[in-house]
């Protein structure tokens, strides 16, 4: 599945605009998918986006929910500034706030203050050195070394409320090891969606949802194919993202 991005021009969605000229990582399919797919059925009052980047996912969740608090945390200063700008220009600026911090430090500080979230989402960095380019900021944003899965899951465990939900998108090849690591941090899989670009392509992404509540209920299994053929989107994909993309009904 090829990520789709526009280099530096604003990305216009139906209810908000995302400026992305300062950030290394631009708007891509992964972020939009996670922001549209993650469950809000529990009516979360507080939401955290880990590695907020441009603020895209937080903005999607501001559109989808009535959550009083929607926080982002972002370690890269340029991305942080861009995220703040996008939050301030949105219709939900009074509910959106971004912290400039590493997630490790943020989780430690907030947990000491007993600040918990009903929904935590993350489109984490997951590329290794083999994907590195000459753009150092882009490498940092994409490199798993900047936020190892182990640190992400430890922080989520500290900040997720007892009945809360944690949603993440990762490469399919990392799914099994991520689930095992999550279980070690008392986070248990409740829902999974495997994503492929076309009917004949391999599964490339896994959308995963976790809870602290260990139960014997069967994991809700889903599949998603994005395109029937080039630029011909499936009904399932359109249904998922039509509330966001301008030219999709």
Residue pairs with C-beta under 8 A, 6 or more apart in sequence:
1 29
1 195
1 196
1 197
1 201
1 204
1 205
1 226
2 197
3 28
3 29
3 30
4 28
4 29
5 26
5 27
5 28
6 20
6 26
6 27
7 26
8 20
8 21
8 26
9 20
9 21
10 17
10 18
10 19
10 20
11 17
11 18
11 20
11 26
11 27
12 246
13 59
13 244
13 245
13 246
14 243
14 244
14 245
14 246
15 63
15 91
15 244
16 59
16 62
16 63
16 86
16 89
16 90
16 91
17 86
17 89
18 27
18 54
18 55
18 56
18 59
18 86
19 54
19 82
19 85
19 86
19 89
20 26
20 27
20 54
20 82
21 82
22 78
22 79
22 81
22 82
23 53
23 54
23 76
23 78
23 79
23 82
23 141
24 76
24 78
24 79
24 135
24 137
24 138
24 139
24 140
24 141
24 142
25 53
25 54
25 79
25 138
25 141
25 142
26 54
27 54
27 56
29 226
30 123
30 169
30 205
31 53
31 56
31 57
31 123
31 169
32 56
32 60
32 241
32 244
32 245
33 169
33 195
33 205
33 207
33 224
33 240
33 241
34 57
34 121
34 123
34 167
34 168
34 169
34 207
35 56
35 57
35 59
35 60
35 61
35 64
35 121
35 244
36 60
36 240
36 241
36 243
36 244
37 167
37 193
37 207
37 240
38 61
38 119
38 121
38 165
38 167
38 207
38 209
39 119
39 165
39 167
39 191
39 209
40 61
40 64
40 65
40 119
42 118
42 119
42 163
42 164
42 165
43 65
43 66
44 65
44 67
44 117
44 118
44 119
44 164
44 165
45 67
45 68
45 69
45 118
46 67
46 68
46 69
46 70
46 71
46 116
46 117
46 118
46 119
46 161
47 58
47 61
47 65
47 67
47 69
47 70
47 71
47 117
47 118
47 119
47 120
47 121
48 71
48 72
48 73
48 117
48 119
48 120
48 121
48 159
49 55
49 57
49 58
49 61
49 70
49 71
49 72
49 73
49 120
49 121
49 122
50 73
50 103
50 120
50 121
50 122
50 124
50 147
50 152
50 155
50 156
51 73
51 74
51 75
51 103
51 122
51 123
51 124
51 125
51 147
52 58
52 72
52 73
52 74
52 79
52 80
52 83
52 98
53 74
53 79
53 82
53 83
53 123
53 141
54 79
54 82
54 83
54 86
55 72
55 82
55 83
55 84
55 86
55 87
55 96
55 98
56 86
57 121
57 123
58 70
58 71
58 72
58 83
58 87
58 96
58 98
59 86
59 87
59 90
59 92
59 96
60 244
61 67
61 70
61 119
61 121
62 70
62 90
62 92
62 95
62 96
63 92
63 243
63 244
64 243
67 95
67 118
67 119
68 95
69 95
69 97
70 92
70 95
70 96
70 97
71 96
71 97
71 98
71 99
71 117
72 83
72 87
72 96
72 97
72 98
72 99
73 98
73 99
73 101
73 103
73 106
74 80
74 83
74 98
74 99
74 100
74 101
75 100
75 101
75 102
75 103
75 146
75 147
76 137
76 140
76 141
77 100
78 137
79 141
80 98
80 100
83 98
84 98
87 93
87 96
87 97
87 98
90 96
99 106
101 109
102 147
103 147
103 151
103 152
103 155
104 151
104 155
106 155
107 154
107 155
107 156
107 158
107 159
108 158
110 158
110 159
111 158
111 159
115 159
116 159
116 160
116 161
116 164
117 159
117 160
117 161
117 164
118 161
118 163
118 164
118 165
119 164
119 165
119 166
119 167
120 156
120 159
120 160
120 164
120 165
120 166
120 167
121 166
121 167
121 168
122 152
122 156
122 166
122 167
122 168
123 168
123 169
124 144
124 147
124 149
124 152
124 168
124 170
125 140
125 141
125 142
125 143
125 144
125 146
125 147
126 142
126 144
126 149
126 170
126 171
126 174
127 142
127 143
127 144
128 143
128 144
129 143
131 142
132 139
132 143
133 139
140 146
149 170
149 174
149 177
149 178
149 181
150 181
152 168
153 181
153 182
153 184
153 185
153 187
154 185
156 166
156 185
156 187
156 210
157 185
157 186
157 187
157 212
160 166
160 187
160 212
162 212
162 213
163 211
163 212
163 213
164 211
164 212
165 190
165 209
165 210
165 211
166 187
166 209
166 210
166 211
167 207
167 208
167 209
167 210
168 178
168 207
168 208
168 210
169 205
169 206
169 207
169 208
170 178
170 205
170 206
170 208
171 204
171 205
171 206
172 194
172 195
172 202
172 203
172 204
172 205
172 206
174 206
175 192
175 206
175 208
178 206
178 208
179 189
179 208
182 188
182 189
182 208
182 210
186 212
186 214
187 210
187 211
187 212
188 210
188 211
188 212
188 213
188 214
188 215
189 208
189 209
189 210
189 219
190 209
190 210
190 211
190 217
190 219
190 220
191 208
191 209
191 219
191 220
191 222
192 206
192 207
192 208
192 209
192 219
192 220
192 221
192 222
193 206
193 207
193 221
193 222
193 223
193 224
194 203
194 205
194 206
194 207
194 222
194 223
194 224
195 203
195 204
195 205
195 206
195 207
195 223
195 224
195 225
195 226
196 202
196 203
196 204
196 223
196 224
196 225
196 226
197 204
197 225
197 226
197 227
198 225
198 226
198 227
198 228
198 229
199 225
199 228
207 222
207 224
224 234
224 236
224 237
224 240
225 234
225 236
225 237
226 233
226 234
226 237
227 233
227 234
227 237
228 234
233 248
238 248
238 249
241 248
242 248
242 249
